[in-house]
């Protein structure tokens, strides 16, 4: 009995939207796989740091209490 290839799930290439190719899954071609790799290497998929502003600068930390006791509570 000859083995058949497993069924390929229908999907779209995340780069161009064409049908995926089993050899390059989840992409449709070597070109789209290379485009995706290039984006990863350039940092295009980087998750922004929560501590950074939109301009890439870190906000100033709040001023520390001098005596360390916090707000006055009487």
trRosetta pair geometry for C-beta under 8 A, 3 or more apart (Angstrom, degrees):
i j d omega theta_ij theta_ji phi_ij phi_ji
5 8 7.7 -2 131 -39 114 92
5 22 7.3 2 171 -146 137 175
8 20 7.1 -150 167 89 123 103
8 22 5.0 -107 -97 -76 134 103
8 25 7.6 -148 -148 -83 111 131
10 19 7.1 -57 -151 -136 74 100
11 19 7.4 107 73 -154 48 57
11 20 4.6 10 76 -5 98 129
11 25 7.7 76 61 -141 137 93
11 26 6.2 -72 125 -153 144 92
12 17 5.1 -12 -180 -154 122 49
12 18 6.8 145 -152 73 74 19
12 19 6.7 -58 -106 -96 54 35
12 20 6.9 -167 -126 -37 5 86
13 16 5.1 9 92 49 129 77
13 17 6.0 -55 61 1 83 11
13 18 5.0 15 12 54 123 71
13 19 7.4 27 -21 78 90 11
13 20 5.8 148 -67 -86 70 67
13 26 7.0 149 -122 137 49 71
13 27 5.0 53 -135 -149 101 51
13 28 4.0 -64 -59 -18 138 99
13 29 7.7 -4 -109 12 152 71
13 32 5.2 -17 -174 166 133 167
14 26 6.3 45 -11 114 104 118
14 27 7.2 -69 32 -92 79 72
14 32 7.9 142 60 169 63 120
14 36 7.1 70 78 -95 111 128
15 27 6.3 21 11 -128 117 102
15 28 7.8 -124 54 20 102 95
15 32 4.0 -179 49 -153 144 102
15 35 5.3 101 -138 81 146 132
15 36 5.9 -109 -65 -55 119 95
16 28 6.4 -74 56 28 114 132
16 32 5.7 -102 -1 -98 106 128
18 28 4.1 32 83 -84 112 165
18 29 7.9 28 68 -14 139 99
19 28 6.3 99 79 -111 43 111
20 24 7.3 -147 -169 83 78 80
20 25 5.3 61 168 -113 127 73
20 26 5.6 -67 -117 -166 138 48
20 27 6.6 115 -132 88 84 12
20 28 5.7 -116 -117 -82 34 62
21 24 4.8 41 72 35 104 96
21 25 6.8 -134 83 -55 47 64
21 27 7.2 -23 37 102 89 60
21 28 5.3 90 -11 -159 95 42
21 29 6.4 72 10 -71 139 47
22 25 5.7 -9 -144 -38 31 115
24 27 4.4 -66 139 76 108 93
24 28 6.6 1 81 97 128 10
24 29 5.8 98 39 -145 170 4
24 30 6.0 -131 -99 -67 136 47
24 32 7.1 103 147 63 139 99
24 33 5.1 -123 -163 -42 109 129
27 30 7.9 121 106 -79 134 14
27 32 4.1 179 -164 96 119 112
27 33 4.4 -159 38 -62 159 77
27 36 6.6 -135 -76 -5 131 137
28 32 5.5 65 43 16 77 149
29 32 5.1 98 56 9 77 96
29 33 7.1 -136 101 -2 44 89
30 33 5.5 -57 -150 39 35 114
30 34 6.2 34 153 -20 68 107
31 34 5.8 -58 -151 37 28 110
31 35 6.4 32 151 -22 64 103
32 35 5.4 -45 -145 31 36 115
32 36 6.5 38 154 -18 64 103
33 36 5.8 -55 -153 36 31 112
33 37 6.4 32 149 -19 64 106
34 37 5.5 -50 -144 37 35 114
34 38 6.3 41 154 -23 65 104
35 38 5.7 -54 -152 34 29 114
35 39 6.7 32 150 -20 62 103
36 39 5.7 -52 -152 32 33 112
36 40 6.7 33 151 -18 65 102
37 40 5.7 -53 -152 35 34 112
37 41 6.3 29 153 -16 67 108
38 41 5.8 -57 -145 39 31 109
38 42 6.2 25 158 -15 66 109
39 42 6.0 -59 -144 40 29 106
39 44 4.1 -71 -166 52 84 131
39 45 5.9 79 135 -28 101 99
40 43 7.9 39 175 -70 30 24
40 44 7.3 -71 -63 45 23 85
40 45 5.6 -21 -101 26 62 126
43 46 4.6 3 -175 -32 83 123
48 52 6.2 -116 180 62 96 119
49 52 4.5 82 72 -4 98 108
51 58 5.6 6 142 -133 100 95
51 59 7.1 -127 -175 26 70 88
52 56 5.8 -16 -172 -141 122 34
52 57 7.0 132 -154 66 75 21
52 58 6.0 -58 -101 -86 58 62
53 56 6.9 -45 70 23 74 18
53 57 5.2 -8 37 62 116 74
53 58 7.3 -179 -4 -100 86 14
53 59 6.1 110 -51 -55 104 84
61 64 8.0 14 123 -45 115 85
64 68 7.7 -5 166 -89 101 69
65 68 5.4 150 90 -83 107 23
65 69 6.5 -127 143 43 144 50
65 70 5.9 -115 -40 -78 167 31
70 73 8.0 7 100 -15 104 106
